[in-house]
Amino acid sequence: MMQYLMSMVTAIGVVGVVAIIHYWSVLKLGVEPLIEIEKNGLASEPAPVLANEKLHPQDDAQIAQPDHPQDNVVMEDWVGQVAPPEDLPNRGVEFPPPTTDRQRAVVGAFMHAWNGYRKFAWGHDHLKPVSGSFKDWFHLGLSITESLDTMYIMGLKEEFEEAKGWVRDSLKFNTYHEVNLFEVTIRVLGGLLSAYHLSGDRMFLDKADVAFNVSKYVHNLPKTNGLVPIYINPNTGQFHYSEIKLGARGDSYYEYLLKQWIQTGKTIDFLKDDYLEAVEGIKKWLVRRTLKSDLLFIGELRGRHYEFVPEMDHLVCYLPGTLALGYHNGLPEDHLKLALDLMETCYQTYAQRPTFLAPERSSFSIQSRRIVIDLDDIYVNSKDAHNLLRPEFIESLWYLYQITGNTTYQDWGWNIFKAFEKYSKVAHGFTSIGNVNNVTDTKPRDIMETFFLSETIKYLYLLFSNDRKLLDIDRYVINSEGHPLPIRES
């Protein structure tokens, strides 16, 4: 029964404004009525002031914009609502302590960031590690709810218990704040359900709330060789004219076709079929190679005639891991070849920067050989030169390491970790930077995104384990915020 309940959410999020993916069954796990959630919104109580400390006012430093626009959506059809039984046996999952020096270094990095958050931003969404203050997005203590399973996996028991106490006593869903449905679900709901499964503490289950299922609806919409625009018109329910891309606002759709199929015991064929069709569409329309070094990358289609644009978000570097996961679950071998080729390109987006940190977005040179232009294969426009401590490439390194056993992926991850330590580490945590192209002027942005603790650190810790199956992908599906949930038995 536990497997069935946990199969309800790995994540949601499909395309743009409306499309929100959820797993096959929609369950309402919260203890408060849905009508109260809709009426009052979501919020947390103000964080307590620690002894001898003062609250720090918010300033004007910008927080990174979400990759998905506000999902202010009304869904007409509910698949169902099922209350959890009162006697769900769950004794939790045991993880060994860190066994390698690299893992211990990652734990040290987490503790440095966590101590800064605890001192200056406790109960708030984001730490501002340069100024020693905080920034709220949804007023839900995101850095806490996002970090629960990271702390649990790393064996940080005291920190986990303190965070659990905040969730129990201060996380509230009865004060109005405008929220992004996609982000709240993958971050808060995913974090709580993962913490419940790993720790066995039912309190996390009682705090979890709602998700929707529209996968079947999207399945029936017209596509371009399995590829979809990033927006759906909320009035017509049809795809809205917009670009086709695998980066911001488009990535989760393709990722969760595969992960839904796996997490529901490979029982829903249309999910696999849509995913396979999409991969063929990617190969046909979006894959290109650079002029000089033959690096494979995934571009975008824009304009009314869907013209090809040779640019790729860092977010697209999740795709090698997804492709390898599909191969691991019996999908075609050429998916693995595509994954390996794209992995090399993603690594080069790091290795070719002076800071050894990838930009938010890379551009690629594909000029005709008849035109002599002195351009590097990969170049970065100044507006794209920021690094947000993103996890996507680290995530793919972990998948490829677990699937292939190739320790080169560990070494690549270590190089990136050292760059974070050198250029992003500040007095009170780790900060996003504005310029990966200049080692003497990185332009710290004074914000630590919650995915740094929930994903980047977690994937680095798992990557550096000598046990490739420390978190076994044959037992877990990991959602887009790095929260593991068990696979439903078929």
N, C-alpha and C positions, 0 to 999 in steps of 0.2 A: 504493500500500500504506500509505503514511503517513496518508493521509486516512482509510483504513479503521480503522487502529489508533486514531487520535485521536477517531474517532466513538464510541468506547466510553464516554466519560464527558464530559458537560457538568456534571452534578451528580447527586446522588441526593437523595431526600427526598420523601416523599409525605405521609403522614398519621400523626401521632402515633407510637405505640410501634413498630409493625411495618413500615408501608409505606415502602419505600425504592426510589426511582426510579433507574433507570440506563438508559443508551441501549442500543439493540437488542442488541448483542453484549456479553457479559460476558467480559472478558479478564483473565487473571492476569498482570500485568506485573512483579511483584516478583521479586527474585532469591532470597528466602527462602521456604521451603515454607509453605503456608497453615497447616499443623498447628502450626508453630512460632509463627506469629502468634497463633493461638487459644490456645496454651498459655501463652505468655509475655506477651502483651499488647503495648502500644505505649509507647515512652518515648524520651527523648533522653538523651545523656550530660550530666552537669553542665556548665554553661557555665564557660569559663575566667575567672579573675579578671584583669581588665585591670591594667596596671601602675599602682601607687600608688592602687589602689581597693580597697574592702572590700565584701564581700557584705552586702546589706541584708536583715535578716530580714523575713519576711512579717508583716503585721499583720492586723487584723480587718476592714479595709475590705471591703465586699461587692463582689463582681464581679457584673455583670449575669447573670441566669439565662439559660440557652440557651432559644431559642424552640422547641426540639424536645426532648422528654424523652429519657431514655436509651434507645437503640435496642439493647437486649440481646436480639438476635434470632438464631434459628437458621433458616436458609432451607433447605428440603428439596431444591429443584430448582435445579441450576446449568445455565445455558444452554450453558456450555462454558468451557474454559480454553485459551488460546492464548498460547504464548510468543512474544515479539517476535523477528523475524529479526535476525541479527547485523549486517546491512549496511543500516540504514535511513538513506538520504541525507536530511539536513536541514541546510541552511546557515543557518537562522535567518531572522529578519525584521528589516529596518532601519527605524528610526523617526527622523525629523528632530529636531533640538533644539527647545526651546520657541521659539515665534515671536511670542508676545504677552506684554505686561506681566502680564496676569492669569495666564497659564500660569507665568511665572517666579515670581509670588507664591505659587502653589500648590507649586512645587518648593521654595521657601523654607520653606513650612509643613511639608512632608514632612521636610526636612532638620532642622528644629528638633525635630520629634518623633523622628526616627530617631537623632539624636545623643543625646537623652535615653535612648532605649531602649538604645543601644549602651553608654552609660556605666553605667546602673543596672540593666539587665534582660537583658543579652545572653544568648541561649540559653534564656530563659524565655518563657512565653506572653504575658504582658501587662506593660506598663509601668505603674507607679503614679507619675504625673508630678508630683504635689504633694509626696509624701514622698520621692521619689527612691529607689524600691524596686521590687519586682516581685510578681507574683501568677501562680501556675501553675494551669492548668485541666487540661490533658492531658500536660504535661511534654514537649511536642513543638516548642518554639520557634515557636509559631504566628505571632508577629509577623514572624519571618524567612520562613517558608514562604509566608505570606500576602502578603508584600510583594515577592517576587521579580519578578513581572511588572510591578508598578507601577514599580519602579526601572528595569527594562529599557525600558519604554515612555518613561520620562522621560529616559533617557540617562544615568543615574547609574551609570557603569561601575565605578568603584572600589567603591562601596557594594554593587553587584550581585556583584562578584567576591568580596568579603569574605563576603557572605551565602552565596554558592555554596560557599565553602570550609567554612563551618559545616555546610551540608547534607551535603557529601561526608564530612566527618570526624566529625561529632558527632550527626547525626540517626540514631537507632537504633530498630529495631522489635523488640527482643528483651528488653525489661524490662517486667515487668507493671505496668500502670496501667489502672484502669477508664476507658473512653472512651465517648463518644457516637458511634456509628457514622455517623450522618448528618453531624454536625459535622466529624468527622475527614475524611470523604470529600470534602465540598465545600471544606474548607479546605486540608488537606494534599495529598490526591490531586489536587484541582483545581489547586492552586498549583504542584505539581511538574510536572504534564502541560503546563500553560500555559507554565511556564518552559522546558520542553524544546522545545516548538514554537517559541517566540519566539527562543530563543538557539541552538537546534540542538545543545546539549550533552546527550549521551546519558546522562550521570550522573543527570540528573533523571528520565529514564525508568526507569533501573534502581532508583531509590528509590521509584517509584510502586508501589501495591499493588492492593487488591481493591475490587470494587463488585458490586452485585446488581441483578437485573432482576425487578421484580414488576409492571410497568406492565400487562401483559396480565391479571394476576390481578385487579387493581383494576378494570380495564375491565369485568369480568364481574360485579362486585358491584352490588347495587341502589343507586340514587341518587335524590335529589329534584331532578328537572329538571337533572341533571348535577352537582348540588352534593353534597358528601360531608361527613359528620362528621369530626372531627379525630382520632379514635382508631379503631383496629382491635383487636378482641379477639385476643390472641396464641394463645389456646386454640382458638377457633372459626374464626378467620380471617375473621370477619364484622365489619362496622362496629359499634362499640360506641356506645351512646347517649351523645351529647355534643353540644356546640354546633356549629353550622355557621357558619364565619367564613372570611374571606380574610386575616386577620392571623396572629398567632403560632400556629404549629403547623398552619396550614391553607394558607398562601400558596404553598408550593413545588409542591403538587400541580397547581394550575391553571397556574402558570408553566411547568412542565416538560411538560405535555401539548403546548403550543405549541412549546417549544424542542426537545423530542425530535423532533417532526415535521419541523421545519426542519433540525435538525442531521443527521438521517438522510436528507437529500435529498428530503424530502416523499414518502417511499415507504410510510409506514405510516398507512393511512387511519383506523384506529380512534383514533389519537391526535388527529388533526384533528377527527374527529367528536365525540369526548368533550369537546374544548375548546370547540367551537361550542355544544354542548348546555349546557356549564357557563356560558358567557357569557349564554345565554338565561335560565338559571336565576338568575344574578346580577341581570339586569334585572328579572326577575319578582318575586324574593323579597327582595333585599337593597338595591336602589337606592331612595333616598328623597331629598327635597329639604327644605331648611330653610324655616321659616315666613317670615322677614323678607326674606332676600336670595336665596332660591331656589337655594342652593348644593347641588349634588348630592354625596351621600356614600354610602358602602357600609356598611350596618349589619350586625348579627349576628342569628342565630336561636338562642334558648336555651330551655331547659325541655323538658318532655316533649311539649309542644304546639308547640314551636318558635316562641315569641313573639318579635316583632321588638324589638331593643334598639338605640336610636339612638347607638351608639358605634363608633368606628373607630380601630384601631391605626395608628400611623405606618407600620408595615410595609405596609399596604394601598396606600400611595403608590407601590409598585412597579407597580401594575396599569395606570396610564396608559401606561407604557412598553411593557408586554406587549401591551396592546390595540393600540397603534400599530404594534408589530412585526408583529402578525398582519395588520393592514390593509396594511402594506408588503409582505407576502407573499401578497396577493390575497384576504384575508378581507373580510367586508362593511364598507362605508363607515360604517355606524352604530357600528362598534367605535371608529373614530377620533373620532366625535362624543362618545361616552361618555368616551373618554380625555381629550379637551380639557376637557370639563365637570369631570371629576374633578381634573384638573391645577389648575384655578382654586381648587378647595376645598383641595387639599393646600397650595398656596401660601399661602392664607389662614391655615392652621394655623400658619405661620411669621409672616406679616405682622401678625397680630392679637395676637401676644405682645409684651410690652415688650422682651424680649431679641432679638426677631426669630428665635427658635429654637423649633421645634415641640416640643410635649410628646410623650411616648411614646404617649399615647392622648387622643383628643378626643371630647367629647360634643356632641350637636347638638340644637337646639330644634325640635321638630316639633309643638308643641301646637296644638290646634284654634284657629281664628281667633276663636271665641266666648269663649275664655279669655284674659284680658288678664294676661300675666305678663311682667315686665320681664327677659327673658333674652336674652343675645346669641345669634346663630345658632350660634356655636361657644363652648363654655365648657370649662374644664379643672378637674377635681377634683384636690385637693391630692395624692392618691396617684398621680396620673398625670402630674404636672408635670415629671418628669425628662426630660432629653435625653441620649441615649447616643451622640451623634455619628453617627447612623444615615445610611445612604447612599440609601435607597429613592427619595426624591423627587429627589435629584440624579441618580440613575440614569434616572428618567423624563424629567427635563429633557434629558439627553443624547440619549435616543432621539428625543424630539420635535424637538430641534434638528437631529439628523441627518436625520430624515424630512421635516420641513417647511421647514427653513432659517430659521425664525423666530428672530431674534436676541434677542427678548424673553426667551427661555428662558435665554440667557447672562446677561442682566442680573439675572434672578431668582436664578440661581446665585451671581452675584457678591455680591448682597445677603446671602445666607446665609453665604457664605465670610467676609465681613466680620464677621458676627455671631459665627462661630466664633473668629475672631481676637480679638474684643473680649471675649467672655465665657467662652470655653473654653480659651484659650491660657494656660498657666502656665509656670513656670520651666523645666521639663524636658519639655514636650510639650503635649498637649491632653487635657483631662479631661472626662469626663461631668459634667453638673451636675444637681442635684436639684430646681431650681426655675426654670422659664423665665418665671415671672410676676413676678419681682422683680429689677430690675437691680442693686440694692445688696446682695442676699442670694441669690446663685445656688446656694449650697450645693454647692461642688465635691465630687465623689464619689471623687476620687483613683483613677481607673482610665481607661485608654485602651484601648478595645476594638480588637481586631485589624482589624475591618472598617473602621475609620477609615483605616488605611493601605492596605488591600487594595481598598477600594471607594470610600469617600467622596472621598479624595484623587484616586484614579485617575479617577473620573467627572468631578470638577471640572476636572482637567487636560485631559481629552478634550473637555469642554464648552467650554472657553475657547480651543480651537484654531480658527483660521480655516479649517482643512481639516476639514469636517464628517465626512469619511470617513477620518480619521486611523486609526481602528479601524473597518473597514467591516463593517456588519451584514449585508452580502451575502456576506461571507467568513467571518465568525465568529459563533458563539453564545457568549454570556457567561453563566457559571453564577451561582448565587445568592450567591457570594462574590466576584463581579467578575472571575473568571478566564476569559479568552477561549480558546476552542478552535475549530479550523477546522471549517467545514461540510463534511460528506461530499458528494461529487459524486453526483448521482442517476444 
